[in-house]
């Protein structure tokens, strides 16, 4: 399914719900990380517009808290982004740290890494390598990608042990 068609499918389903929630996904539809970012950047969806957790959000995680906006509702009718007086930009609007959305929760091995990092003792590089089966350089790269996605990851020395910890979300 092309990204444009995927976005239209997701937004049409969300527009039918009273709370405008993206989740649960329509049958056969998938929400890719790039699609979620694209919809957020274009202002078609927002985080946290509905309070109740939808079925399937806990295990899926990616679309958790996403709801359609008025611009999203307009877009599904025309297939084009809503026109505004503001100049077009590829950057998301600046937000204060208080209103910034939480980082997207990854799935698969990256989710396992986050679970290990969130433990009180954190996780050493060797523990992360053993849990994921990745090479050390790949594990460090995954930690960098998680940081870039907004997760606060720090390395702390605890005696002879160096461990990565998941801090407060950015």
N, C-alpha and C positions, 0 to 999 in steps of 0.2 A: 504494500500500500504506500503510495507516494506520501511524502510529509504533508503536503497541502491537503490531500484527501483525509489523512489521519487527523489533522487538526480540525477540519470541518466535522468529521464524525464525532470526535470527542466533545467539541463545543455544542453541536446539535443535541447530543445526549444530555449534557450539563444544562442546557437551556430548558429542557423539559422538566428538570427537578426544581422543587420549590426553593431549595437552598442554593441551587446553581453549582453543586459540587461536581467535580470531574469524576470522582469515584462513586460507585463502582463503575468500572469500564464497561462499555457495551460489548456484547458477545463478539469475539474475534478481534477486538481492537487491542492494540498495545500502546503503552505510553513509554516512549524512549526518552532518555535524559535530554537529548538534544531537542526533542519536540517540546518538552516541558520548559526548557530554557527559552526556546523561541517564542512560545506563547507568553511567557513572563516578560520578555524583553519588549514584545510588541504591545503589551498591556491588555492582552486578550483574557488573561486570567490573573488572579491575585492570590496571595497566601492568606489564610486565616479568616476568610469572610464568613465561614460557617463554623459552628461550635461542635456539633455532634460528630463523633467519629463514624465514618461510613463503613459498611461491611467490606472486609478485605483490605482496609487501609493498613492495619497493623502488620500483616505479613507482606504487603506489597511495598509500602513506604514511599514510593516515588511520587505519587500524586496526592499524598496526604495533605489536606488543608487547601488544595487548589480549588478555586471557584471562578466561574465565568464572570466577566465584567460587562458593563454596558457596551464598551467597545467590542468585546467578543461577540455579544448578541448582534450588534450591527454588522460585524464582519461576516458572520455566517449567512446573512442575507445577501451580501454583495460579493463575497469572496475576496474582498480587498480590505486592508486595514482602514480603520476610521480615520478621516482626515481631520487634522487639528491645525490651529494657527501656529503651533510650535514647529520649528524646522525639524526635518527628519534627522534622526540620529541612530547610530547602531549601538549606543551605550544605554544601559538602563538608567533611569533617573536616580540621582543621588539620594540616599536615605541615611538618616541618623542611625547609630548603632541600636537604638531602642526600637526602631521600626523595621530594621532589616530582617528579612525572612530567615528562618533557620536553614542550615544547609540541607540539601537533599540527602536522604538516607540511602546509601547504596545497597545493592543486593549482592548475593554470592560471596566470594572470598573477601571482598572489601568490607562487607557487613561483618564477617568473622573477625577481621582485623579490628574494626571499631569495637566489637564486643570484648576482645582481648584488651584493648587499650583502656576501656572503661572500667576494668577491674581495679580495685584499690591498689594492687601491686603493679598494675600496668603490664607491659609485656616487653621482654628483651627482643633484640633482633633475632637471636637464635630461636626463641619461642615462636615468633611470627613466621620465620622461615619454615619451622617444623609444621606449624598449623596450616600453612597455605601450600607448601610444596614449591614455593618460588625460590629463586636465587636471591642472595642478599641484595644485589643491586636492583633487582625487580621489586623487592619488598620496600626498599628505600624510595624508589620511584612512586610506588603506590601510596606511601605516606605523604609524599609531596603532592600528589594529585588530590588526596583527601584534604590537605591543608588548603590547596587552591580552591577546593569546593566549599571552603568556609569552616572546616572543622579545626578546632584548636588542639594541636598535638604538640606536646613538649617532651624533651628528652631530659631525664633527671638521673643523676648518679646517686645510688643508695648503697653506700659502702663500696664493695667491689662490683656491684651489679649496676648496669646502665639500663634503664627501662623507659619506654615511651608511654606517655599517659595522655588520655583524652581529657582536656580541660573544659572550661565553660565554652559553650558554642559562641562563635563570633556573631 
